[in-house]
Amino acid sequence: MTSRLDELFSPDRLRQNWPMKITPTLEPKQAASHLKIRANYDELQRLIGKNFPDVSRLSARFDALTETINQTFPPDATTDPVDAQQKEAIVVMLEQLETLLWAMDLSLGTVR
C-alpha cells in the first residue's frame, strides 16, 4: 500500500501538474512599435522643453507619465500585452498635460 501512495504523491508525478509561468516575448513588430512610442515620447519632451522655458513646473506630471510609459512599453523585449486600461491611462495623462500646456501658453500670451 505504501508503494502505491508513494507513487501517487511522488514529486515527479505532482510536478507534471504544476503550472509553469510562461514569460511572453514581444514579436519584432511589437518591439519596434514600443521603441517608436518611446522615441515619440522623448521627442515630445524635447519639444515641450524647447517651447516652454518654465516646464519645470510640470516635472511631477512628466515623472508620472514617464513611469507609466516605461511600465507599459518597457525597453526590453519581454512584457505582457498592453491592455486597453493601460492605453487609456496614458491618453488621460497626455490630455491633462495638453490642458496644462495650453494654460501655460495662455499665461505667456502666446496661444498658438
N, C-alpha and C positions, 0 to 999 in steps of 0.2 A: 504494500500500500504506500509506503513511504517513497518508493521509487516513482510511483505514478504522480504523487504530489510534487516531488522534485522536478519531474518532467513538465508538469503543468505550469509550475511557477519558476521555471528556470529563467535567469536573466536574459539569456539569448532569445528565448521564446517571447518573453514580455517585450523585449526591445523592438521586436518586429512591429508592435502596435503603437509604439511611442511616436507622437507626431514629430516630424522633422521640420525645423524652421528653414524656409527657403527664402534666401535673400534675392529679391528681384533685381535684375540689372536693366539698365536703360538700353534701348535699341540705339544704334548710332544716330538715327534720325532724332530721337528724343534728346540724346546728349547734345547734339548740335543745337537743338531748339533751346535747351537750358542755357547753353553758352550765349546764344543770341539774346535771350531775355536779360541775362546778367549784363551783357555788353550794352544793351539799350538802357538799362537802369543806370549804369555807370556814366553813359553819355548824358542822360537826364540830369544827374547830379552835377556834372561838369557845366552844363548849360545854365542851370539854376545858379550855381556859384558865380558864373561869369556875369549874369544879368542882374543879380541881387546882391549888392555888397553886404547887406546885413542878414544874410542867410543863416548865420549862426543862431538866430532866434528859433530856427526850425530844426535844430540839431536833434532834439528829442524825437520829433516826427521821423526824421531821416534814420535815426538809430532803430526805431521800432520797425520801420518799413524795410530797412536793410536786413534786420534779423529775420523778418517774415519771409523775405525773398530768399535769403540764404537757406532757410529751413525748407522752403517749398521747392526751390530749384538749386540743390547743392551742386558744387563743382565736381564732386566725384561721380562715378558712373553708376552707383547703386542707390536706389531710393524707391520708396513706394510711389505708385502713380499719383499724380496730382488730382485731388478731387475738387468738386465744384465749390465747396465751402472755403477751401484754401484760396482758390482763384477769386472768389467773392470778397474775401477779407483783404486781399491785395488791391482789388478795384476800389473798395471803400476807402482804404488808406490813401490811394492815389487821388481820389476825388476830394478828400479832406485837404490833402496837400495842395491841390489845384485851387481850392477855395481860399486857403491861407495865402497862396502866392498872388491870387487876384486881389485880396485885401491889401497885401504889401504893395502891389502895383498902384492901387488907388491912393494909398498913403504917400507914395512918392510922386503922384500926379502924372504917371506915365502909362496910363492904361493903353494897352495895345489893341 
